[in-house]
Amino acid sequence: MPSDVTREEFQHLSTRTDIVEREVEGEKMVTRHILEQTRRNGDDLAEIKTDVKDLTRRVDGLDRKVDGLDRKVDGLSREFREWRRELPGIVGDIVRDAIEPLTRKR
């Protein structure tokens, strides 16, 4: 049976086998490269996800601080409006208290 294959056919088959082996090795290299890139991308995505969580936490903290500041400003605004309404009476009382000793002497 081995004599049924000619040297030329064997050489042709050997060449084709070499080509197929190189293609398989090439595909293995591509597969390894893709796997490596996938791992790197996965690590990068995990890092980005962690950074986004940290940023979200920090923004939430700022949001709470701004809400607190907003409440304080509202409180100050109310106090200022009340003081503004009371100011004429306070000034009037002070002026009357200042003038009263002067009017008693007459």
Backbone hydrogen bonds in HBPLUS format (Angstrom, degrees):
<---DONOR---> <-ACCEPTOR-->    atom                        ^
c    i                          cat <-CA-CA->   ^        H-A-AA   ^      H-
h    n   atom  resd res      DA  || num        DHA   H-A  angle D-A-AA Bond
n    s   type  num  typ     dist DA aas  dist angle  dist       angle   num
A0004-ASP N   A0001-MET O   2.81 MM   3  5.27 162.8  1.84 118.6 124.7     1
A0005-VAL N   A0002-PRO O   3.41 MM   3  5.92 162.2  2.45 111.8 115.7     2
A0010-PHE N   A0006-THR O   2.87 MM   4  6.14 157.9  1.92 152.4 159.3     3
A0011-GLN N   A0007-ARG O   2.86 MM   4  6.06 159.6  1.90 149.4 154.8     4
A0012-HIS N   A0008-GLU O   2.92 MM   4  6.11 157.1  1.97 145.9 152.4     5
A0013-LEU N   A0009-GLU O   2.85 MM   4  6.04 158.4  1.90 146.6 152.7     6
A0014-SER N   A0010-PHE O   2.80 MM   4  6.00 153.2  1.87 148.2 156.2     7
A0015-THR N   A0011-GLN O   2.89 MM   4  6.11 155.6  1.95 147.3 153.5     8
A0016-ARG N   A0012-HIS O   3.00 MM   4  6.25 162.1  2.03 148.3 153.2     9
A0017-THR N   A0013-LEU O   2.89 MM   4  6.07 152.3  1.97 144.4 152.5    10
A0018-ASP N   A0014-SER O   2.92 MM   4  6.18 156.5  1.97 147.9 153.8    11
A0019-ILE N   A0015-THR O   2.97 MM   4  6.28 157.6  2.02 149.9 155.9    12
A0020-VAL N   A0016-ARG O   2.94 MM   4  6.20 160.1  1.98 149.1 154.3    13
A0021-GLU N   A0017-THR O   2.86 MM   4  6.10 159.1  1.90 151.0 157.2    14
A0022-ARG N   A0018-ASP O   2.92 MM   4  6.16 158.3  1.97 150.1 155.6    15
A0023-GLU N   A0019-ILE O   2.91 MM   4  6.17 154.3  1.98 147.1 154.7    16
A0024-VAL N   A0020-VAL O   2.89 MM   4  6.14 156.3  1.94 150.6 156.9    17
A0025-GLU N   A0021-GLU O   2.90 MM   4  6.16 162.7  1.93 150.3 154.9    18
A0026-GLY N   A0022-ARG O   2.78 MM   4  5.98 154.1  1.84 145.9 153.8    19
A0027-GLU N   A0023-GLU O   2.84 MM   4  6.10 154.6  1.91 146.6 153.5    20
A0028-LYS N   A0024-VAL O   2.85 MM   4  6.14 150.0  1.94 146.7 155.8    21
A0029-MET N   A0025-GLU O   2.89 MM   4  6.20 153.9  1.96 146.6 153.5    22
A0030-VAL N   A0026-GLY O   2.90 MM   4  6.19 158.4  1.95 149.6 155.5    23
A0031-THR N   A0027-GLU O   2.82 MM   4  5.97 160.1  1.85 147.4 153.3    24
A0032-ARG N   A0028-LYS O   2.83 MM   4  6.06 160.4  1.87 150.9 155.9    25
A0033-HIS N   A0029-MET O   2.89 MM   4  6.08 158.0  1.94 146.3 152.8    26
A0034-ILE N   A0030-VAL O   2.85 MM   4  6.10 162.1  1.88 152.9 157.7    27
A0035-LEU N   A0031-THR O   2.89 MM   4  6.08 158.9  1.93 149.2 155.3    28
A0036-GLU N   A0032-ARG O   2.88 MM   4  6.10 159.7  1.92 150.5 155.8    29
A0037-GLN N   A0033-HIS O   2.90 MM   4  6.14 163.0  1.93 153.1 157.7    30
A0038-THR N   A0034-ILE O   2.86 MM   4  6.01 153.6  1.93 146.8 154.5    31
A0039-ARG N   A0035-LEU O   2.97 MM   4  6.23 156.7  2.02 148.1 153.9    32
A0040-ARG N   A0036-GLU O   2.95 MM   4  6.24 162.9  1.98 150.5 155.3    33
A0041-ASN N   A0037-GLN O   2.79 MM   4  5.97 166.0  1.81 151.9 156.1    34
A0042-GLY N   A0038-THR O   2.81 MM   4  5.95 152.7  1.89 144.5 152.7    35
A0043-ASP N   A0039-ARG O   2.90 MM   4  6.19 155.1  1.96 149.2 155.5    36
A0044-ASP N   A0040-ARG O   2.82 MM   4  6.12 160.8  1.85 153.4 159.3    37
A0045-LEU N   A0041-ASN O   2.75 MM   4  5.95 159.9  1.79 150.8 156.5    38
A0046-ALA N   A0042-GLY O   2.91 MM   4  6.09 153.7  1.98 144.1 151.4    39
A0047-GLU N   A0043-ASP O   2.95 MM   4  6.20 155.1  2.02 147.8 154.5    40
A0048-ILE N   A0044-ASP O   2.88 MM   4  6.14 159.1  1.92 150.5 156.5    41
A0049-LYS N   A0045-LEU O   2.82 MM   4  5.98 158.5  1.87 147.6 153.9    42
A0050-THR N   A0046-ALA O   2.96 MM   4  6.18 155.3  2.02 144.2 150.5    43
A0051-ASP N   A0047-GLU O   2.89 MM   4  6.17 159.5  1.93 148.9 154.8    44
A0052-VAL N   A0048-ILE O   2.82 MM   4  6.07 156.7  1.87 153.0 159.3    45
A0053-LYS N   A0049-LYS O   2.95 MM   4  6.20 155.9  2.01 146.6 153.1    46
A0054-ASP N   A0050-THR O   2.95 MM   4  6.23 160.0  1.99 150.7 156.0    47
A0055-LEU N   A0051-ASP O   2.85 MM   4  6.06 160.3  1.89 148.7 154.6    48
A0056-THR N   A0052-VAL O   2.80 MM   4  5.97 157.0  1.85 148.2 154.7    49
A0057-ARG N   A0053-LYS O   2.92 MM   4  6.15 157.1  1.97 147.5 153.6    50
A0058-ARG N   A0054-ASP O   2.94 MM   4  6.21 157.6  1.99 149.5 155.7    51
A0059-VAL N   A0055-LEU O   2.86 MM   4  6.08 158.3  1.91 151.3 157.3    52
A0060-ASP N   A0056-THR O   2.87 MM   4  6.08 156.7  1.92 148.1 154.7    53
A0061-GLY N   A0057-ARG O   3.01 MM   4  6.29 151.7  2.09 143.4 150.9    54
A0062-LEU N   A0058-ARG O   2.93 MM   4  6.27 155.6  1.99 147.1 153.8    55
A0063-ASP N   A0059-VAL O   2.79 MM   4  6.02 152.9  1.86 148.6 156.8    56
A0064-ARG N   A0060-ASP O   2.97 MM   4  6.29 153.7  2.04 147.1 153.1    57
A0065-LYS N   A0061-GLY O   3.00 MM   4  6.31 156.8  2.06 146.7 153.2    58
A0066-VAL N   A0062-LEU O   2.82 MM   4  6.07 158.7  1.86 153.6 159.3    59
A0067-ASP N   A0063-ASP O   2.91 MM   4  6.15 155.0  1.97 145.8 153.0    60
A0068-GLY N   A0064-ARG O   2.96 MM   4  6.24 156.5  2.01 147.4 153.5    61
A0069-LEU N   A0065-LYS O   2.86 MM   4  6.12 157.9  1.91 149.0 155.5    62
A0070-ASP N   A0066-VAL O   2.77 MM   4  5.96 154.1  1.84 148.9 156.2    63
A0071-ARG N   A0067-ASP O   2.98 MM   4  6.29 154.1  2.05 147.1 153.2    64
A0072-LYS N   A0068-GLY O   2.99 MM   4  6.30 155.9  2.05 146.8 153.6    65
A0073-VAL N   A0069-LEU O   2.88 MM   4  6.15 160.2  1.92 153.1 158.3    66
A0074-ASP N   A0070-ASP O   2.92 MM   4  6.15 157.4  1.97 147.2 153.7    67
A0075-GLY N   A0071-ARG O   2.92 MM   4  6.18 156.7  1.97 147.4 153.6    68
A0076-LEU N   A0072-LYS O   2.87 MM   4  6.17 160.4  1.90 152.2 157.4    69
A0077-SER N   A0073-VAL O   2.85 MM   4  6.01 154.2  1.91 147.8 155.4    70
A0078-ARG N   A0074-ASP O   2.95 MM   4  6.25 156.1  2.00 148.7 154.6    71
A0079-GLU N   A0075-GLY O   2.95 MM   4  6.22 166.0  1.97 151.8 155.7    72
A0080-PHE N   A0076-LEU O   2.84 MM   4  6.02 156.6  1.89 149.0 155.6    73
A0081-ARG N   A0077-SER O   2.94 MM   4  6.18 159.0  1.98 148.4 153.8    74
A0082-GLU N   A0078-ARG O   2.93 MM   4  6.21 161.1  1.97 153.7 158.9    75
A0083-TRP N   A0079-GLU O   2.87 MM   4  6.06 162.4  1.90 150.0 155.2    76
A0084-ARG N   A0080-PHE O   2.79 MM   4  5.98 153.3  1.86 147.5 155.3    77
A0085-ARG N   A0081-ARG O   2.97 MM   4  6.27 149.5  2.07 145.0 152.6    78
A0086-GLU N   A0082-GLU O   2.95 MM   4  6.20 151.9  2.03 148.3 156.5    79
A0087-LEU N   A0083-TRP O   2.80 MM   4  5.79 130.9  2.04 145.6 157.8    80
A0090-ILE N   A0086-GLU O   2.98 MM   4  6.25 157.9  2.03 155.5 162.7    81
A0091-VAL N   A0087-LEU O   2.85 MM   4  6.05 171.1  1.85 166.2 167.1    82
A0092-GLY N   A0088-PRO O   2.87 MM   4  5.97 159.1  1.91 144.2 151.0    83
A0093-ASP N   A0089-GLY O   2.86 MM   4  6.07 158.8  1.91 148.4 153.6    84
A0094-ILE N   A0090-ILE O   2.96 MM   4  6.22 159.4  2.00 149.9 155.6    85
A0095-VAL N   A0091-VAL O   2.85 MM   4  6.08 163.8  1.88 155.8 160.2    86
A0096-ARG N   A0092-GLY O   2.89 MM   4  6.04 164.5  1.91 152.1 156.7    87
A0097-ASP N   A0093-ASP O   2.83 MM   4  5.99 157.9  1.88 146.3 153.1    88
A0098-ALA N   A0094-ILE O   2.89 MM   4  6.08 144.9  2.01 142.3 152.3    89
A0099-ILE N   A0095-VAL O   2.84 MM   4  6.05 151.1  1.93 150.1 158.1    90
A0100-GLU N   A0096-ARG O   2.87 MM   4  5.85 155.4  1.93 151.7 157.1    91
A0102-LEU N   A0099-ILE O   2.87 MM   3  5.25 123.3  2.20 110.7 126.4    92
A0103-THR N   A0099-ILE O   3.03 MM   4  6.32 148.4  2.13 153.8 163.6    93
A0104-ARG N   A0100-GLU O   3.17 MM   4  6.33 142.3  2.32 151.6 160.4    94
